[in-house]
Amino acid sequence: MNSKHLSPPIDESKGIIVDLGTGDGRFVYQSARQNQHRFYLGIDASANSLEKISEKIHRKPAKGGLKNALFIQAAVEALPEELDGIADEVHIHFPWGSLLKGIATGDETMLKNIHRICAPDAVLEVIIGVDPERDATELQRLGISNLSEDFIATNLAKRYQDCGFQINEIGSFPAGQWPNICTSWAQRLGTNDKRSLVYFTATAAAYAA
Ligand SMILES: C[S@@+](CC[C@H](N)C(=O)[O-])C[C@H]1O[C@@H](n2cnc3c(N)ncnc32)[C@H](O)[C@@H]1O
């Protein structure tokens, strides 16, 4: 057997990274290529978004295949029980629709679903890109009145805490000064000179259900 063709073993102690609302899976694919000892799982409600990338990861390694990535079609509102407690990191990048609504309003059902898939002390990272003018109608439709750092630190942090997440870092970047984020929507939205970025990270702790 030629060892040059073997993938590095997956180090389970380094944990599983889950990307919710993964879209075309770019973050999962690129991260999995760069960190072959870690395992990446991309989840999205839309089967269409996942079609190409799911086919790609099953190719031979020389043609872009990967053994340490997997994609699952599921809504965050209905994550399979098999995922309970598996995630050491959960990423949510540029959520939209019902995912944005749940994350930005601190919806209890959605947050508890996300908490359910977290291992103890898992890290949740949320990145949202907003253009207050262009997104006004959609934000109103989703019942999102505020996405400022202050609002996250006060109102939203309390809701997250009630669902087992301790928000510990909040930050933002003005339009035109986004950091480099490896997702397709980061590239698409980052070119808009009015869209700012707000992010927060949280740790999953136990909560009294
Ligand atoms: C704007 S895209 C961002 C995709 C990717 N994270 C990126 O940054 O390129 C939002 C994604 O969230 C997915 N989504 C929206 N609501 C969802 C839900 N309730 N459960 C799972 N995925 C959802 C959509 O299908 C879409 O692919």
The ligand as a Tripos MOL2 file, in Angstrom:
@<TRIPOS>MOLECULE
LIG
   27    29     1     0     0
SMALL
NO_CHARGES

@<TRIPOS>ATOM
      1 C1        -27.2970   33.3460    2.8510 C.3       1 LIG1
      2 S1        -27.0550   31.5990    2.8200 S.3       1 LIG1
      3 C2        -25.4530   31.4120    3.6080 C.3       1 LIG1
      4 C3        -24.7610   30.1250    3.2040 C.3       1 LIG1
      5 C4        -23.3510   29.9350    3.7740 C.3       1 LIG1
      6 N1        -23.3480   29.8420    5.2140 N.3       1 LIG1
      7 C5        -22.4160   31.0340    3.2960 C.2       1 LIG1
      8 O1        -22.0040   31.8660    4.1210 O.co2     1 LIG1
      9 O2        -22.0840   31.0460    2.0950 O.co2     1 LIG1
     10 C6        -28.1700   31.0300    4.0960 C.3       1 LIG1
     11 C7        -28.3800   29.5210    4.0980 C.3       1 LIG1
     12 O3        -29.1630   29.1660    5.2320 O.3       1 LIG1
     13 C8        -30.0140   28.1070    4.8550 C.3       1 LIG1
     14 N2        -31.1410   28.0770    5.8050 N.ar      1 LIG1
     15 C9        -32.0730   29.0290    5.9980 C.ar      1 LIG1
     16 N3        -32.9220   28.6500    6.9570 N.ar      1 LIG1
     17 C10       -32.5090   27.4300    7.3820 C.ar      1 LIG1
     18 C11       -32.9710   26.5160    8.3880 C.ar      1 LIG1
     19 N4        -34.0260   26.8140    9.1080 N.pl3     1 LIG1
     20 N5        -32.2930   25.3640    8.5670 N.ar      1 LIG1
     21 C12       -31.1940   25.0720    7.8090 C.ar      1 LIG1
     22 N6        -30.7260   25.8890    6.8510 N.ar      1 LIG1
     23 C13       -31.3610   27.0510    6.6490 C.ar      1 LIG1
     24 C14       -30.4270   28.4440    3.4270 C.3       1 LIG1
     25 O4        -30.9010   27.3040    2.7310 O.3       1 LIG1
     26 C15       -29.1250   29.0110    2.8740 C.3       1 LIG1
     27 O5        -28.3570   28.0180    2.2310 O.3       1 LIG1
@<TRIPOS>BOND
     1     1     2 1
     2     2     3 1
     3     2    10 1
     4     3     4 1
     5     4     5 1
     6     5     6 1
     7     5     7 1
     8     7     8 2
     9     7     9 1
    10    10    11 1
    11    11    12 1
    12    11    26 1
    13    12    13 1
    14    13    14 1
    15    13    24 1
    16    14    15 ar
    17    14    23 ar
    18    15    16 ar
    19    16    17 ar
    20    17    18 ar
    21    17    23 ar
    22    18    19 1
    23    18    20 ar
    24    20    21 ar
    25    21    22 ar
    26    22    23 ar
    27    24    25 1
    28    24    26 1
    29    26    27 1
@<TRIPOS>SUBSTRUCTURE
     1 LIG1         1 GROUP 0 **** ****
